[in-house]
């Protein structure tokens, strides 16, 4: 059986399978029903690993084991596999979420917090910096920064970036608003994001930024995160951001932004 490597690679990413799993699964799909030995020959997976792989696929809901001698394995309809995988992911996510929720009052979290607090004491503020790759990682970190804000939040983004931030950051911004944190958002406003801009007015002062293209956020004049790439030209997986805990640079950038902010038009 010949299956293109590109197709196998896509399946691995979509279904979160390793190379052996995706090879055995596609081999079984091509046969409908088969033994472990046959699948080993077809998929070019070592016979010593095939049974483990088939057991893993069965647990994940991709195949069914047929009782008898010799033991055979039956492929399920791809549509059925998709539904089973979705249900399994939902169950796993719920279980993991519950475990993490239980950590809030657990000794484990207290000990981890103690380790972090003691470690930070020996770190210079300027050393608390790092780079993040992938848009989801960027938004996770942005959300953390916003949740820790005490005084002010300045967000500068692109037209499409404004739409994305509604879903990713709005819940945390609403909580900041209730705490009295001052929030400012600047982005190019057009017909495609006007509604989002008006929705953001519930938690922030929003202005139309037409003469500046940038992507950064400043928290309390002490923390700064800026994105290095144009979000219109690069895939979200390749997006890159730099986070810095530096009052010197953050306040300098905020002062420069203040000049531009005065020239921008507020959204009505």
Long-range contacts (C-beta under 8 A, 24 or more apart in sequence): 1-26, 1-27, 1-30, 1-42, 1-43, 15-62, 15-81, 15-85, 17-60, 20-45, 20-49, 20-53, 21-53, 21-56, 21-57, 24-50, 24-53, 24-54, 24-57, 25-57, 25-62, 25-63, 25-75, 28-63, 28-73, 28-74, 28-75, 29-75, 29-78, 31-75, 32-74, 32-75, 33-66, 33-72, 33-73, 33-74, 33-75, 34-72, 34-73, 35-70, 35-71, 35-72, 35-73, 36-71, 36-73, 37-70, 39-73, 60-84, 60-85, 60-88, 61-85, 61-87, 61-88, 125-245, 125-246, 125-247, 126-244, 126-245, 126-246, 128-244, 128-245, 129-242, 129-243, 129-244, 129-245, 129-246, 130-242, 130-243, 131-240, 131-241, 131-242, 131-243, 132-240, 132-241, 132-242, 132-243, 133-238, 133-239, 133-240, 134-236, 134-237, 134-238, 134-239, 135-164, 135-236, 135-237, 135-239, 136-236, 138-225, 138-227, 138-239, 138-241, 139-164, 139-165, 139-168, 139-169, 141-225, 141-241, 141-243, 142-168, 142-169, 142-217, 142-225, 143-168, 143-169, 143-172, 145-217, 145-219, 145-223, 145-225, 145-243, 146-172, 146-173, 146-176, 146-217, 146-219, 147-172, 147-175, 147-176, 148-219, 149-176, 149-181, 149-219, 149-220, 150-179, 150-181, 150-220, 151-181, 151-182, 151-220, 151-221, 152-181, 152-182, 152-183, 152-184, 152-218, 152-219, 152-220, 152-221, 153-181, 153-182, 153-183, 153-184, 153-204, 153-217, 153-218, 153-219, 154-184, 154-186, 154-217, 154-218, 154-254, 154-257, 155-183, 155-184, 155-185, 155-186, 155-187, 155-204, 155-217, 156-185, 156-186, 156-187, 156-209, 156-212, 156-214, 156-215, 156-216, 156-217, 156-257, 157-185, 157-186, 157-187, 157-215, 158-187, 158-188, 158-213, 158-215, 158-231, 158-232, 159-187, 159-188, 159-189, 159-190, 159-192, 159-193, 160-193, 160-231, 160-232, 161-187, 161-215, 161-231, 162-187, 162-189, 162-193, 162-196, 162-197, 162-200, 163-192, 163-193, 163-196, 166-196, 166-199, 166-200, 170-199, 170-200, 170-203, 173-200, 173-203, 173-204, 174-202, 174-203, 176-203, 177-202, 177-203, 177-204, 184-261, 186-212, 186-257, 186-260, 186-261, 186-264, 188-213, 189-267, 194-267, 197-267, 198-267, 201-267, 205-266, 206-266, 206-267, 207-261, 207-264, 207-265, 207-266, 207-267, 208-264, 208-265, 208-266, 208-267, 209-260, 209-264, 210-264, 211-260, 212-260, 216-253, 218-250, 218-253, 218-254, 218-257, 219-250, 221-247, 221-250, 221-251, 221-254, 222-246, 222-247, 222-250, 222-251, 223-250, 224-249, 224-250, 224-253
